[in-house]
């Protein structure tokens, strides 16, 4: 997604990104609509029959203490945790496409993000209206309170006037997507700050840090800090500034010192 944002910014002043949140996306999948889309894929009959059998006559109950409720039939939703559950959702949302070939939908399971450059022939309002119509036809619910818009712009622009926000959608300067904090100016200061704060919390100089035995310090560093640095680094690493690089160097130096001190 960041690659496409950068490519779009080469020819326009800004790129509007609508981060759409579907309420309980996995739980409200309509079985009839899903099966209709599966039939259209021209799968072998025995595969479709197996899927129909898999989704049919499923029940659920609630247990509190030693009390169990009556069983109720499940007529919608995919079986989360199953090998085919995520594939079912991908099939359901496969028909959702932008109106304009200039615009782009970046989808990762239930995370749906619409990119609309400033020089698009169809604006973001029309595209969002189209998505809402698709959601209504497919019996999906859009959570407007959790749907956000972030307007990406070139970091070199000093005087930038953001376009008017989409109705009922909050326009924010930063937002988290799949564990990475995106900023409208294409910097990742907030992402690095989160990592630095975690490192400071686990530092030996912090009296409130959790107590662990010496042999586990290096393991904790790799599990809690190093993984944060490496996570999705190919997506945001090339955008960090010289100041960010200095922060990261200090972070590694502090972490190395931290491990050495704790092992003494």
C-alpha positions in Angstrom: 0.0 0.0 0.0 2.8 2.4 0.8 4.4 1.6 -2.5 1.2 2.7 -4.3 0.9 5.8 -2.2 4.4 6.8 -3.1 3.8 6.2 -6.8 0.6 8.2 -6.7 2.3 11.1 -5.0 4.8 11.4 -7.9 2.0 12.9 -10.0 -0.3 14.6 -7.5 -0.2 16.7 -4.3 -1.9 14.2 -2.0 -3.5 10.8 -1.7 -6.7 10.2 0.3 -6.8 6.9 2.2 -10.1 5.7 3.6 -9.6 3.0 6.2 -12.9 1.1 6.3 -13.9 -0.9 9.3 -16.5 -3.6 8.8 -18.3 -4.4 12.1 -17.8 -8.0 13.1 -16.8 -8.8 9.6 -16.3 -12.6 10.1 -19.5 -13.0 12.1 -22.0 -11.5 9.7 -21.0 -13.3 6.5 -24.3 -14.3 4.9 -24.1 -18.0 3.9 -26.5 -17.7 1.0 -24.5 -14.8 -0.6 -21.2 -16.7 0.1 -22.5 -19.9 -1.5 -23.8 -18.0 -4.5 -20.3 -16.5 -5.1 -18.7 -19.9 -4.6 -21.0 -21.3 -7.3 -19.9 -18.6 -9.7 -16.3 -19.8 -9.3 -17.1 -22.9 -11.3 -15.6 -25.2 -8.6 -16.1 -28.9 -8.8 -19.5 -30.0 -7.5 -18.0 -32.2 -4.7 -16.1 -29.2 -3.4 -19.2 -27.0 -3.3 -21.2 -29.8 -1.7 -18.6 -30.2 0.9 -18.7 -26.5 1.7 -22.5 -26.5 1.9 -22.3 -29.4 4.3 -19.6 -27.7 6.3 -21.7 -24.5 6.8 -25.1 -26.3 7.3 -26.6 -27.4 10.6 -23.9 -25.7 12.8 -25.0 -24.8 16.3 -23.6 -22.9 19.2 -24.3 -22.7 22.9 -23.2 -20.6 25.9 -21.7 -22.1 29.0 -21.5 -20.2 32.3 -20.1 -22.2 35.2 -21.8 -25.6 35.0 -24.9 -24.2 33.2 -25.2 -24.6 29.4 -27.8 -22.8 27.3 -29.9 -24.4 24.6 -28.2 -24.8 21.2 -29.0 -22.3 18.5 -28.4 -22.8 14.8 -25.8 -20.6 13.1 -27.1 -19.2 9.9 -24.3 -16.7 9.2 -20.6 -16.1 9.8 -17.6 -18.1 9.0 -15.9 -20.6 11.3 -13.0 -18.7 12.7 -9.9 -20.7 13.3 -10.7 -23.1 10.5 -8.5 -23.6 7.5 -11.1 -22.3 5.1 -12.6 -19.5 7.2 -10.4 -16.7 5.9 -10.7 -18.0 2.3 -14.5 -17.8 2.6 -14.2 -14.1 3.6 -11.8 -13.4 0.7 -14.3 -14.9 -1.7 -17.1 -12.8 -0.2 -15.2 -9.5 -0.6 -13.6 -10.4 -3.9 -16.4 -8.6 -5.8 -15.7 -5.3 -4.1 -13.7 -3.1 -6.5 -13.2 0.6 -7.1 -15.2 2.5 -9.6 -12.2 4.1 -11.2 -9.1 2.3 -12.5 -7.1 5.2 -11.1 -8.2 4.4 -7.5 -7.1 1.4 -5.6 -8.5 -0.9 -2.9 -5.9 -2.6 -0.7 -7.5 -5.5 1.1 -5.9 -7.8 3.7 -8.6 -10.2 5.0 -11.1 -7.8 6.8 -8.8 -4.7 6.5 -10.1 -2.7 3.5 -8.3 0.6 2.5 -9.3 2.8 -0.4 -6.6 5.0 -2.0 -7.8 8.0 -4.1 -5.2 10.4 -5.6 -5.9 14.1 -5.9 -6.1 13.8 -9.7 -8.7 11.0 -9.8 -11.6 11.0 -12.2 -13.9 9.7 -9.4 -13.6 11.3 -6.0 -13.5 9.5 -2.7 -17.2 10.4 -1.8 -18.5 8.5 -4.8 -16.2 5.6 -4.2 -17.3 5.4 -0.5 -20.9 5.6 -1.6 -20.3 2.6 -3.9 -18.6 0.7 -1.1 -21.6 1.4 1.2 -24.0 0.1 -1.5 -21.9 -3.0 -1.9 -22.0 -3.5 1.9 -25.7 -3.2 2.0 -26.2 -5.7 -0.9 -23.9 -8.2 0.8 -25.4 -7.6 4.2 -22.2 -6.3 5.7 -22.1 -3.5 8.2 -19.6 -0.5 8.1 -18.6 0.8 11.5 -18.5 4.6 10.8 -17.0 5.4 14.2 -14.0 3.3 13.5 -13.7 4.2 9.8 -10.9 6.8 9.4 -9.4 8.9 6.7 -5.8 9.9 6.4 -4.5 12.2 3.7 -1.0 11.3 2.7 1.2 14.2 1.3 4.8 14.8 0.4 6.9 15.6 3.4 8.5 18.5 1.6 5.2 20.5 1.3 5.3 23.2 4.0 1.8 24.8 3.4 -0.7 22.0 2.9 -4.5 22.4 3.0 -6.2 19.1 3.5 -9.4 18.5 1.5 -12.7 18.5 3.2 -13.3 15.2 5.1 -15.8 12.6 4.0 -19.2 13.1 5.8 -19.4 11.2 9.1 -15.7 10.0 8.8 -13.0 11.4 11.0 -9.9 12.8 9.3 -6.8 12.0 11.2 -3.1 12.7 10.9 -2.0 9.2 11.9 -3.6 5.8 12.1 -2.6 2.2 12.9 -2.9 -0.4 10.2 -1.9 -4.0 10.9 0.4 -2.9 13.8 2.1 -0.1 11.9 1.4 3.6 12.7 1.0 5.5 9.4 1.4 9.3 9.4 0.0 11.7 6.8 3.5 13.2 6.2 5.0 9.8 5.4 7.2 9.9 8.5 7.2 7.1 11.1 8.1 9.1 14.2 5.2 7.7 16.2 6.1 4.1 15.2 9.7 4.5 16.4 8.5 6.3 19.6 6.4 3.3 20.5 9.5 1.1 20.2 11.7 3.5 22.2 9.1 3.7 25.0 8.9 0.0 25.2 12.7 -0.2 25.3 12.8 2.4 28.1 10.2 0.5 30.1 12.3 -2.7 30.0 15.6 -0.9 30.7 17.4 -1.8 34.0 17.2 1.9 34.9 13.4 1.7 35.1 12.4 0.7 38.7 9.0 -0.4 37.4 10.2 -2.9 34.8 9.1 -6.5 35.3 11.6 -8.7 37.2 13.0 -11.6 35.3 16.1 -13.7 35.7 19.3 -12.7 34.0 19.3 -15.5 31.4 16.0 -14.2 30.0 17.0 -10.6 29.3 18.3 -11.3 25.8 15.3 -13.5 25.0 13.0 -10.6 26.2 14.9 -8.1 24.0 14.4 -10.3 20.9 10.8 -11.1 21.7 9.6 -7.7 22.7 11.8 -5.1 21.1 13.8 -6.5 18.1 10.6 -8.1 16.7 9.0 -4.6 16.8 11.9 -3.1 14.9 11.8 -5.9 12.2 8.0 -6.1 11.9 6.9 -4.8 8.5 10.3 -3.0 8.2 10.2 -3.5 4.4 7.1 -1.4 4.3 8.2 1.6 6.4 12.0 1.3 6.8 12.8 3.3 3.6 10.7 6.2 4.9 12.6 6.9 8.1 14.5 10.2 8.3 18.1 10.7 9.5 16.8 11.7 12.9 14.9 8.4 13.0 18.0 6.5 12.1 19.9 8.1 15.0 17.0 7.1 17.3 17.2 3.5 16.0 21.0 3.5 16.5 20.6 4.7 20.0 18.0 2.1 20.6 20.2 -0.7 19.5 23.2 0.7 21.5 21.0 1.1 24.6 19.6 -2.4 24.2 23.1 -3.9 23.8 24.2 -2.0 26.9 21.1 -3.1 28.7 21.8 -6.8 27.9 25.5 -6.4 29.0 24.6 -4.7 32.3 21.9 -7.3 33.1 24.3 -10.2 32.5 27.0 -8.8 34.8 
